[in-house]
Amino acid sequence: MRKRPLSILIFVFLVGLFVIGTTVRAADDANSGTWKMNPAKSKYNPGPAPKSTTTTIEADENRYKVDAHTVSADGTETHLSFDAKTDGKDYPLTGTPNADMISVKRVDAKTIETTWKKDGKTVMKTHGVVSSDGKTRTVTFNGTDSQGHKVHNVVVYEK
């Protein structure tokens, strides 16, 4: 049996620790997880509220990845997604007709703000906060929809 040099074993060990540490940090982030909209606690202006929205978030101190599946009041399904660093720079946003780019800013461990843009112009801002018990996430949307209507939605999600 051939012996492996100690340096290779140390390298493999350190890589393993890094991978485990990265996974644990993402899982420990208050924003990470699968969140389902609670329509009874949410307020949509203008309405109507969607039938359902399920949002899956993978987040750590530097990254915020979102996949959201929505069934609108009329049954139309949409899938919104983005993968952005929390550096305030613009990243591609797909699945919504009123925006093509998004920037993400981490305010603190439980608060994320986003700015949605269409053709370089800001169309929506969000402010999302996870509750102290980590079971509820409330996101306030302020801006305009794809038809140019003013939007002020307060959406409550639960794990």
N, CA, C and O atoms as a DFTB+ gen file, in Angstrom:
636 C
 N C O
     1  1       0.842      -1.176       0.000
     2  2       0.000       0.000       0.000
     3  2       0.888       1.240       0.000
     4  3       1.854       1.332       0.757
     5  1       0.553       2.156      -0.833
     6  2       1.337       3.370      -0.989
     7  2       0.885       4.428       0.010
     8  3      -0.314       4.670       0.149
     9  1       1.801       5.047       0.691
    10  2       1.455       6.090       1.656
    11  2       1.268       7.419       0.955
    12  3       2.017       7.771       0.044
    13  1       0.256       8.151       1.395
    14  2       0.014       9.486       0.841
    15  2       0.817      10.484       1.671
    16  3       0.900      10.365       2.894
    17  1       1.398      11.455       1.003
    18  2       2.119      12.479       1.754
    19  2       1.164      13.203       2.709
    20  3      -0.005      13.416       2.388
    21  1       1.664      13.568       3.854
    22  2       0.870      14.247       4.870
    23  2       0.258      15.537       4.340
    24  3      -0.854      15.892       4.731
    25  1       0.955      16.241       3.464
    26  2       0.440      17.506       2.931
    27  2      -0.845      17.303       2.127
    28  3      -1.726      18.162       2.163
    29  1      -0.971      16.193       1.407
    30  2      -2.186      15.925       0.635
    31  2      -3.341      15.646       1.594
    32  3      -4.454      16.131       1.390
    33  1      -3.077      14.867       2.636
    34  2      -4.127      14.574       3.608
    35  2      -4.594      15.841       4.318
    36  3      -5.790      16.018       4.549
    37  1      -3.675      16.704       4.659
    38  2      -4.042      17.972       5.299
    39  2      -4.870      18.825       4.348
    40  3      -5.864      19.424       4.759
    41  1      -4.467      18.885       3.075
    42  2      -5.209      19.651       2.071
    43  2      -6.641      19.137       1.940
    44  3      -7.587      19.924       1.940
    45  1      -6.802      17.806       1.828
    46  2      -8.135      17.213       1.689
    47  2      -8.973      17.519       2.927
    48  3     -10.157      17.833       2.805
    49  1      -8.382      17.433       4.104
    50  2      -9.072      17.736       5.356
    51  2      -9.543      19.191       5.372
    52  3     -10.685      19.469       5.736
    53  1      -8.667      20.119       4.981
    54  2      -9.023      21.541       4.990
    55  2     -10.119      21.853       3.979
    56  3     -11.012      22.652       4.259
    57  1     -10.056      21.226       2.802
    58  2     -11.116      21.420       1.805
    59  2     -12.441      20.913       2.366
    60  3     -13.472      21.565       2.201
    61  1     -12.422      19.760       3.026
    62  2     -13.627      19.215       3.639
    63  2     -14.208      20.151       4.685
    64  3     -15.420      20.362       4.727
    65  1     -13.350      20.714       5.528
    66  2     -13.815      21.674       6.525
    67  2     -14.441      22.901       5.881
    68  3     -15.460      23.402       6.356
    69  1     -13.832      23.388       4.796
    70  2     -14.364      24.557       4.098
    71  2     -15.760      24.257       3.556
    72  3     -16.676      25.062       3.729
    73  1     -15.931      23.102       2.898
    74  2     -17.224      22.738       2.317
    75  2     -18.270      22.606       3.418
    76  3     -19.380      23.119       3.273
    77  1     -17.940      21.933       4.508
    78  2     -18.878      21.777       5.613
    79  2     -19.195      23.137       6.220
    80  3     -20.359      23.428       6.498
    81  1     -18.194      23.967       6.428
    82  2     -18.400      25.297       7.004
    83  2     -19.286      26.162       6.140
    84  3     -20.151      26.872       6.653
    85  1     -19.086      26.114       4.827
    86  2     -19.913      26.899       3.908
    87  2     -21.358      26.424       3.953
    88  3     -22.276      27.244       3.964
    89  1     -21.573      25.121       3.978
    90  2     -22.921      24.570       4.032
    91  2     -23.602      24.943       5.336
    92  3     -24.774      25.319       5.325
    93  1     -22.903      24.851       6.457
    94  2     -23.484      25.190       7.742
    95  2     -23.836      26.667       7.799
    96  3     -24.899      27.020       8.311
    97  1     -22.967      27.548       7.282
    98  2     -23.273      28.987       7.303
    99  2     -24.530      29.279       6.515
   100  3     -25.371      30.052       6.973
   101  1     -24.686      28.677       5.326
   102  2     -25.880      28.923       4.521
   103  2     -27.119      28.411       5.235
   104  3     -28.156      29.074       5.232
   105  1     -27.020      27.225       5.854
   106  2     -28.176      26.667       6.554
   107  2     -28.505      27.488       7.799
   108  3     -29.671      27.570       8.185
   109  1     -27.508      28.093       8.431
   110  2     -27.729      28.879       9.635
   111  2     -28.261      30.275       9.343
   112  3     -28.754      30.933      10.259
   113  1     -28.181      30.750       8.109
   114  2     -28.658      32.079       7.773
   115  2     -30.163      32.136       7.986
   116  3     -30.893      31.259       7.524
   117  1     -30.626      33.161       8.683
   118  2     -32.047      33.297       9.024
   119  2     -32.944      33.333       7.789
   120  3     -34.098      32.909       7.852
   121  1     -32.423      33.836       6.661
   122  2     -33.228      33.952       5.446
   123  2     -33.357      32.635       4.693
   124  3     -34.303      32.453       3.926
   125  1     -32.420      31.717       4.901
   126  2     -32.403      30.461       4.148
   127  2     -33.566      29.559       4.527
   128  3     -34.017      29.534       5.672
   129  1     -34.034      28.824       3.535
   130  2     -35.096      27.847       3.752
   131  2     -36.206      27.988       2.740
   132  3     -36.111      28.773       1.796
   133  1     -37.261      27.221       2.946
   134  2     -38.442      27.280       2.085
   135  2     -39.536      28.020       2.836
   136  3     -39.918      27.648       3.946
   137  1     -40.029      29.076       2.202
   138  2     -41.024      29.970       2.804
   139  2     -42.311      29.921       1.986
   140  3     -42.277      30.028       0.760
   141  1     -43.436      29.760       2.661
   142  2     -44.741      29.763       1.988
   143  2     -45.527      30.995       2.412
   144  3     -45.615      31.321       3.596
   145  1     -46.096      31.675       1.416
   146  2     -46.894      32.862       1.685
   147  2     -48.142      32.477       2.478
   148  3     -48.796      31.474       2.190
   149  1     -48.457      33.295       3.482
   150  2     -49.696      33.137       4.229
   151  2     -50.650      34.210       3.701
   152  3     -50.520      35.377       4.071
   153  1     -51.618      33.835       2.834
   154  2     -52.491      34.840       2.222
   155  2     -53.366      35.583       3.227
   156  3     -53.715      36.740       2.991
   157  1     -53.728      34.952       4.337
   158  2     -54.587      35.605       5.330
   159  2     -53.861      36.742       6.038
   160  3     -54.498      37.700       6.474
   161  1     -52.532      36.651       6.160
   162  2     -51.756      37.683       6.845
   163  2     -51.142      38.701       5.890
   164  3     -50.618      39.725       6.327
   165  1     -51.206      38.420       4.579
   166  2     -50.582      39.291       3.571
   167  2     -51.581      40.304       3.041
   168  3     -52.787      40.058       3.027
   169  1     -51.060      41.451       2.604
   170  2     -51.908      42.504       2.033
   171  2     -51.328      42.908       0.679
   172  3     -50.154      43.262       0.575
   173  1     -52.162      42.851      -0.345
   174  2     -51.748      43.191      -1.705
   175  2     -52.509      44.423      -2.177
   176  3     -53.740      44.436      -2.174
   177  1     -51.782      45.451      -2.580
   178  2     -52.386      46.663      -3.108
   179  2     -51.602      47.069      -4.363
   180  3     -50.478      47.553      -4.229
   181  1     -52.139      46.896      -5.565
   182  2     -53.490      46.431      -5.826
   183  2     -53.574      44.900      -5.719
   184  3     -52.567      44.202      -5.830
   185  1     -54.760      44.411      -5.508
   186  2     -54.994      42.967      -5.456
   187  2     -55.326      42.464      -6.836
   188  3     -55.211      43.220      -7.801
   189  1     -55.712      41.280      -6.964
   190  2     -55.901      40.325      -5.888
   191  2     -54.583      39.641      -5.506
   192  3     -53.604      39.684      -6.251
   193  1     -54.585      39.019      -4.346
   194  2     -53.418      38.269      -3.888
   195  2     -53.299      36.984      -4.703
   196  3     -54.304      36.455      -5.177
   197  1     -52.092      36.487      -4.865
   198  2     -51.950      35.189      -5.531
   199  2     -52.545      34.076      -4.667
   200  3     -52.724      34.245      -3.460
   201  1     -52.849      32.937      -5.293
   202  2     -53.323      31.772      -4.539
   203  2     -52.213      31.232      -3.651
   204  3     -52.453      30.835      -2.511
   205  1     -50.997      31.222      -4.185
   206  2     -49.884      30.696      -3.397
   207  2     -48.555      31.214      -3.932
   208  3     -48.420      31.534      -5.113
   209  1     -47.586      31.289      -3.037
   210  2     -46.204      31.575      -3.408
   211  2     -45.316      30.774      -2.470
   212  3     -45.456      30.832      -1.249
   213  1     -44.402      30.031      -3.068
   214  2     -43.395      29.295      -2.300
   215  2     -42.039      29.792      -2.754
   216  3     -41.711      29.750      -3.940
   217  1     -41.252      30.265      -1.798
   218  2     -39.945      30.833      -2.086
   219  2     -38.872      30.021      -1.373
   220  3     -38.945      29.789      -0.167
   221  1     -37.882      29.597      -2.139
   222  2     -36.739      28.890      -1.565
   223  2     -35.539      29.822      -1.630
   224  3     -35.196      30.343      -2.691
   225  1     -34.908      30.023      -0.486
   226  2     -33.771      30.942      -0.390
   227  2     -32.551      30.196       0.127
   228  3     -32.622      29.442       1.097
   229  1     -31.433      30.427      -0.546
   230  2     -30.125      29.983      -0.069
   231  2     -29.323      31.253       0.155
   232  3     -29.057      32.000      -0.786
   233  1     -28.937      31.497       1.406
   234  2     -28.250      32.750       1.702
   235  2     -27.107      32.531       2.679
   236  3     -27.138      31.634       3.522
   237  1     -26.116      33.366       2.540
   238  2     -25.071      33.499       3.544
   239  2     -24.691      34.969       3.585
   240  3     -25.382      35.792       2.985
   241  1     -23.622      35.320       4.269
   242  2     -23.302      36.741       4.430
   243  2     -22.959      37.449       3.122
   244  3     -22.976      38.679       3.068
   245  1     -22.643      36.687       2.058
   246  2     -22.228      37.301       0.793
   247  2     -23.130      36.999      -0.398
   248  3     -22.952      37.593      -1.462
   249  1     -24.091      36.094      -0.248
   250  2     -24.861      35.630      -1.393
   251  2     -26.328      35.476      -1.001
   252  3     -26.659      35.183       0.148
   253  1     -27.196      35.684      -1.994
   254  2     -28.636      35.578      -1.785
   255  2     -29.242      35.002      -3.059
   256  3     -29.365      35.695      -4.069
   257  1     -29.617      33.730      -3.001
   258  2     -30.186      33.044      -4.161
   259  2     -31.651      32.741      -3.875
   260  3     -31.990      32.189      -2.828
   261  1     -32.519      33.110      -4.824
   262  2     -33.964      32.963      -4.635
   263  2     -34.584      32.248      -5.827
   264  3     -34.278      32.541      -6.983
   265  1     -35.469      31.297      -5.513
   266  2     -36.338      30.654      -6.500
   267  2     -37.738      30.725      -5.930
   268  3     -38.007      30.177      -4.861
   269  1     -38.639      31.406      -6.645
   270  2     -40.005      31.580      -6.160
   271  2     -40.999      31.073      -7.192
   272  3     -40.903      31.405      -8.374
   273  1     -41.945      30.275      -6.746
   274  2     -43.004      29.760      -7.605
   275  2     -44.328      30.340      -7.112
   276  3     -44.698      30.176      -5.949
   277  1     -45.038      31.024      -8.019
   278  2     -46.294      31.682      -7.661
   279  2     -47.427      31.184      -8.544
   280  3     -47.261      31.010      -9.751
   281  1     -48.576      30.960      -7.928
   282  2     -49.810      30.693      -8.666
   283  2     -50.700      31.909      -8.419
   284  3     -51.134      32.154      -7.293
   285  1     -50.970      32.670      -9.489
   286  2     -51.750      33.900      -9.360
   287  2     -53.218      33.584      -9.101
   288  3     -53.631      32.425      -9.153
   289  1     -53.994      34.615      -8.824
   290  2     -55.422      34.453      -8.542
   291  2     -56.161      33.790      -9.699
   292  3     -57.143      33.078      -9.487
   293  1     -55.682      34.026     -10.944
   294  2     -56.341      33.408     -12.103
   295  2     -55.747      32.052     -12.476
   296  3     -56.135      31.466     -13.486
   297  1     -54.806      31.545     -11.668
   298  2     -54.223      30.229     -11.913
   299  2     -52.942      30.220     -12.734
   300  3     -52.331      29.167     -12.918
   301  1     -52.526      31.389     -13.230
   302  2     -51.286      31.481     -13.998
   303  2     -50.094      31.226     -13.074
   304  3     -50.026      31.768     -11.971
   305  1     -49.162      30.399     -13.534
   306  2     -47.978      30.086     -12.743
   307  2     -46.767      30.850     -13.249
   308  3     -46.564      30.979     -14.456
   309  1     -45.964      31.357     -12.320
   310  2     -44.717      32.036     -12.680
   311  2     -43.595      31.513     -11.797
   312  3     -43.817      31.011     -10.695
   313  1     -42.391      31.649     -12.317
   314  2     -41.199      31.221     -11.583
   315  2     -40.173      32.342     -11.665
   316  3     -39.622      32.612     -12.732
   317  1     -39.920      32.990     -10.540
   318  2     -38.955      34.079     -10.458
   319  2     -37.670      33.530      -9.850
   320  3     -37.715      32.744      -8.904
   321  1     -36.515      33.945     -10.392
   322  2     -35.259      33.483      -9.792
   323  2     -34.135      34.481     -10.028
   324  3     -34.110      35.230     -11.005
   325  1     -33.197      34.448      -9.069
   326  2     -31.958      35.198      -9.210
   327  2     -30.924      34.632      -8.249
   328  3     -31.258      33.978      -7.260
   329  1     -29.686      34.893      -8.558
   330  2     -28.557      34.487      -7.720
   331  2     -27.620      35.687      -7.684
   332  3     -26.959      35.997      -8.674
   333  1     -27.567      36.359      -6.540
   334  2     -26.837      37.626      -6.456
   335  2     -25.933      37.658      -5.228
   336  3     -26.203      37.009      -4.217
   337  1     -24.881      38.408      -5.339
   338  2     -24.076      38.718      -4.171
   339  2     -24.773      39.858      -3.443
   340  3     -25.566      40.589      -4.037
   341  1     -24.479      40.009      -2.162
   342  2     -25.113      41.068      -1.367
   343  2     -24.249      42.323      -1.380
   344  3     -24.051      42.973      -0.354
   345  1     -23.741      42.646      -2.565
   346  2     -22.805      43.769      -2.724
   347  2     -23.438      45.014      -3.328
   348  3     -22.740      45.996      -3.582
   349  1     -24.764      44.993      -3.566
   350  2     -25.440      46.154      -4.130
   351  2     -25.280      46.316      -5.630
   352  3     -25.789      47.284      -6.196
   353  1     -24.583      45.391      -6.294
   354  2     -24.431      45.447      -7.756
   355  2     -25.601      44.732      -8.416
   356  3     -26.287      43.928      -7.783
   357  1     -25.825      45.030      -9.699
   358  2     -26.936      44.438     -10.435
   359  2     -26.599      43.029     -10.921
   360  3     -25.493      42.753     -11.387
   361  1     -27.611      42.136     -10.792
   362  2     -27.509      40.749     -11.259
   363  2     -28.790      40.411     -12.007
   364  3     -29.831      41.016     -11.748
   365  1     -28.732      39.450     -12.937
   366  2     -29.927      39.092     -13.707
   367  2     -31.063      38.562     -12.837
   368  3     -30.852      37.806     -11.889
   369  1     -32.272      38.984     -13.192
   370  2     -33.506      38.549     -12.543
   371  2     -34.408      38.003     -13.641
   372  3     -34.645      38.685     -14.638
   373  1     -34.913      36.786     -13.473
   374  2     -35.790      36.194     -14.484
   375  2     -37.142      35.855     -13.873
   376  3     -37.258      35.645     -12.666
   377  1     -38.162      35.807     -14.725
   378  2     -39.477      35.356     -14.320
   379  2     -40.493      36.435     -14.030
   380  3     -41.628      36.127     -13.664
   381  1     -40.114      37.699     -14.184
   382  2     -41.066      38.790     -13.979
   383  2     -40.970      39.752     -15.160
   384  3     -39.868      40.111     -15.575
   385  1     -42.116      40.175     -15.707
   386  2     -42.064      41.056     -16.875
   387  2     -41.631      42.485     -16.549
   388  3     -41.206      43.218     -17.442
   389  1     -41.735      42.891     -15.281
   390  2     -41.438      44.292     -14.975
   391  2     -40.008      44.535     -14.510
   392  3     -39.671      45.670     -14.172
   393  1     -39.139      43.497     -14.479
   394  2     -37.753      43.710     -14.069
   395  2     -36.838      42.694     -14.737
   396  3     -37.230      41.557     -15.000
   397  1     -35.606      43.129     -15.008
   398  2     -34.619      42.227     -15.603
   399  2     -33.315      42.156     -14.810
   400  3     -32.461      41.313     -15.086
   401  1     -33.166      43.037     -13.833
   402  2     -31.967      43.052     -12.983
   403  2     -32.395      43.282     -11.534
   404  3     -33.454      43.845     -11.260
   405  1     -31.531      42.825     -10.608
   406  2     -31.798      43.021      -9.183
   407  2     -30.492      43.273      -8.459
   408  3     -29.462      42.696      -8.808
   409  1     -30.530      44.125      -7.461
   410  2     -29.381      44.301      -6.581
   411  2     -29.838      43.969      -5.164
   412  3     -30.986      44.213      -4.793
   413  1     -28.921      43.410      -4.383
   414  2     -29.253      42.931      -3.041
   415  2     -28.301      43.553      -2.035
   416  3     -27.094      43.636      -2.262
   417  1     -28.871      43.989      -0.915
   418  2     -28.071      44.561       0.165
   419  2     -28.495      43.897       1.470
   420  3     -29.682      43.827       1.791
   421  1     -27.517      43.417       2.207
   422  2     -27.799      42.848       3.527
   423  2     -27.693      43.962       4.554
   424  3     -26.627      44.554       4.722
   425  1     -28.796      44.252       5.246
   426  2     -28.826      45.299       6.265
   427  2     -28.254      44.750       7.569
   428  3     -27.424      45.389       8.215
   429  1     -28.714      43.552       7.943
   430  2     -28.193      42.852       9.114
   431  2     -28.495      41.367       8.920
   432  3     -28.925      40.964       7.839
   433  1     -28.278      40.557       9.938
   434  2     -28.423      39.107       9.813
   435  2     -29.828      38.668       9.418
   436  3     -29.988      37.593       8.840
   437  1     -30.847      39.465       9.712
   438  2     -32.229      39.079       9.434
   439  2     -32.927      39.970       8.415
   440  3     -34.105      39.764       8.122
   441  1     -32.218      40.959       7.868
   442  2     -32.858      41.926       6.977
   443  2     -32.136      42.017       5.638
   444  3     -30.919      42.190       5.581
   445  1     -32.911      41.897       4.563
   446  2     -32.398      41.994       3.189
   447  2     -33.231      43.035       2.446
   448  3     -34.457      43.062       2.555
   449  1     -32.546      43.890       1.691
   450  2     -33.235      44.844       0.812
   451  2     -32.821      44.568      -0.625
   452  3     -31.663      44.263      -0.909
   453  1     -33.797      44.681      -1.528
   454  2     -33.505      44.511      -2.953
   455  2     -34.040      45.702      -3.738
   456  3     -34.985      46.375      -3.328
   457  1     -33.400      45.936      -4.881
   458  2     -33.856      46.938      -5.838
   459  2     -33.992      46.243      -7.181
   460  3     -33.025      45.682      -7.697
   461  1     -35.195      46.280      -7.748
   462  2     -35.481      45.668      -9.043
   463  2     -35.409      46.752     -10.106
   464  3     -35.873      47.873      -9.899
   465  1     -34.818      46.404     -11.253
   466  2     -34.699      47.372     -12.346
   467  2     -35.166      46.769     -13.660
   468  3     -35.069      45.565     -13.895
   469  1     -35.669      47.642     -14.493
   470  2     -36.044      47.284     -15.864
   471  2     -35.371      48.290     -16.780
   472  3     -35.613      49.492     -16.677
   473  1     -34.534      47.801     -17.670
   474  2     -33.796      48.681     -18.590
   475  2     -33.056      49.795     -17.845
   476  3     -33.000      50.933     -18.309
   477  1     -32.489      49.454     -16.685
   478  2     -31.689      50.395     -15.911
   479  2     -32.474      51.304     -14.982
   480  3     -31.879      52.046     -14.200
   481  1     -33.808      51.260     -15.052
   482  2     -34.651      52.131     -14.224
   483  2     -35.232      51.329     -13.050
   484  3     -35.743      50.226     -13.244
   485  1     -35.153      51.884     -11.838
   486  2     -35.708      51.227     -10.660
   487  2     -37.223      51.157     -10.759
   488  3     -37.891      52.165     -10.993
   489  1     -37.768      49.926     -10.576
   490  2     -39.218      49.732     -10.654
   491  2     -39.810      49.187      -9.354
   492  3     -41.015      49.289      -9.128
   493  1     -38.953      48.604      -8.495
   494  2     -39.469      48.014      -7.261
   495  2     -38.355      47.954      -6.226
   496  3     -37.196      47.700      -6.555
   497  1     -38.721      48.190      -4.980
   498  2     -37.796      48.004      -3.857
   499  2     -38.484      47.097      -2.852
   500  3     -39.690      47.191      -2.628
   501  1     -37.691      46.214      -2.248
   502  2     -38.248      45.346      -1.215
   503  2     -37.432      45.473       0.056
   504  3     -36.243      45.790       0.035
   505  1     -38.107      45.218       1.159
   506  2     -37.480      45.205       2.475
   507  2     -38.012      43.958       3.171
   508  3     -39.194      43.885       3.506
   509  1     -37.131      42.971       3.388
   510  2     -37.548      41.714       4.002
   511  2     -36.884      41.495       5.343
   512  3     -35.676      41.681       5.493
   513  1     -37.696      41.091       6.331
   514  2     -37.195      40.884       7.692
   515  2     -37.685      39.539       8.218
   516  3     -38.868      39.214       8.121
   517  1     -36.757      38.764       8.777
   518  2     -37.096      37.507       9.418
   519  2     -37.377      37.794      10.895
   520  3     -36.647      38.547      11.540
   521  1     -38.432      37.190      11.417
   522  2     -38.812      37.395      12.823
   523  2     -37.746      36.840      13.771
   524  3     -36.894      36.046      13.372
   525  1     -37.809      37.270      15.018
   526  2     -36.803      36.853      15.998
   527  2     -36.823      35.349      16.243
   528  3     -35.788      34.770      16.574
   529  1     -37.996      34.693      16.087
   530  2     -38.044      33.246      16.270
   531  2     -37.675      32.479      14.989
   532  3     -37.591      31.251      15.005
   533  1     -37.455      33.209      13.874
   534  2     -37.028      32.593      12.618
   535  2     -38.115      31.868      11.857
   536  3     -37.814      31.186      10.877
   537  1     -39.369      31.987      12.268
   538  2     -40.452      31.236      11.632
   539  2     -41.266      32.052      10.638
   540  3     -42.035      31.491       9.858
   541  1     -41.102      33.381      10.660
   542  2     -41.879      34.266       9.788
   543  2     -40.935      35.233       9.088
   544  3     -39.964      35.713       9.672
   545  1     -41.238      35.505       7.836
   546  2     -40.474      36.474       7.046
   547  2     -41.487      37.417       6.415
   548  3     -42.402      36.972       5.722
   549  1     -41.329      38.725       6.651
   550  2     -42.249      39.714       6.103
   551  2     -41.498      40.566       5.092
   552  3     -40.461      41.153       5.400
   553  1     -42.040      40.623       3.873
   554  2     -41.407      41.389       2.798
   555  2     -42.380      42.469       2.328
   556  3     -43.521      42.184       1.965
   557  1     -41.903      43.709       2.345
   558  2     -42.690      44.840       1.850
   559  2     -42.175      45.200       0.463
   560  3     -40.980      45.425       0.275
   561  1     -43.090      45.254      -0.512
   562  2     -42.779      45.601      -1.898
   563  2     -43.341      46.995      -2.173
   564  3     -44.521      47.242      -1.921
   565  1     -42.520      47.903      -2.684
   566  2     -42.966      49.239      -3.080
   567  2     -42.411      49.546      -4.463
   568  3     -41.205      49.449      -4.690
   569  1     -43.294      49.918      -5.390
   570  2     -42.849      50.248      -6.742
   571  2     -44.005      50.245      -7.711
   572  3     -45.116      50.660      -7.381
   573  1     -43.729      49.766      -8.925
   574  2     -44.758      49.677      -9.958
   575  2     -44.726      48.291     -10.583
   576  3     -43.676      47.653     -10.657
   577  1     -45.905      47.829     -11.038
   578  2     -45.966      46.539     -11.718
   579  2     -45.734      46.732     -13.216
   580  3     -45.442      47.840     -13.666
   581  1     -45.864      45.655     -13.981
   582  2     -45.570      45.721     -15.420
   583  2     -46.551      46.601     -16.185
   584  3     -46.249      47.022     -17.302
   585  1     -47.737      46.895     -15.603
   586  2     -48.704      47.793     -16.241
   587  2     -48.535      49.236     -15.768
   588  3     -49.287      50.117     -16.186
   589  1     -47.554      49.481     -14.900
   590  2     -47.310      50.830     -14.413
   591  2     -48.128      51.216     -13.188
   592  3     -48.079      52.369     -12.758
   593  1     -48.884      50.273     -12.616
   594  2     -49.675      50.547     -11.412
   595  2     -48.774      50.574     -10.180
   596  3     -47.830      49.792     -10.063
   597  1     -49.084      51.483      -9.274
   598  2     -48.360      51.544      -8.002
   599  2     -48.612      50.259      -7.217
   600  3     -49.726      49.736      -7.189
   601  1     -47.552      49.767      -6.582
   602  2     -47.636      48.545      -5.792
   603  2     -47.156      48.834      -4.378
   604  3     -46.108      49.445      -4.167
   605  1     -47.954      48.376      -3.411
   606  2     -47.527      48.365      -2.004
   607  2     -48.066      47.065      -1.416
   608  3     -49.213      46.993      -0.976
   609  1     -47.215      46.041      -1.419
   610  2     -47.610      44.740      -0.900
   611  2     -46.813      44.436       0.363
   612  3     -45.609      44.686       0.428
   613  1     -47.488      43.902       1.347
   614  2     -46.835      43.400       2.551
   615  2     -47.145      41.910       2.596
   616  3     -48.273      41.498       2.865
   617  1     -46.113      41.114       2.324
   618  2     -46.296      39.676       2.157
   619  2     -45.650      38.952       3.330
   620  3     -44.475      39.153       3.637
   621  1     -46.440      38.110       3.976
   622  2     -45.960      37.356       5.128
   623  2     -45.748      35.899       4.690
   624  3     -46.646      35.249       4.154
   625  1     -44.544      35.424       4.935
   626  2     -44.160      34.035       4.613
   627  2     -43.884      33.287       5.907
   628  3     -43.432      33.869       6.893
   629  1     -44.163      31.992       5.889
   630  2     -43.882      31.155       7.051
   631  2     -43.109      29.919       6.609
   632  3     -43.253      29.440       5.484
   633  1     -42.284      29.417       7.529
   634  2     -41.526      28.189       7.243
   635  2     -42.394      26.999       7.521
   636  3     -41.956      25.862       7.347
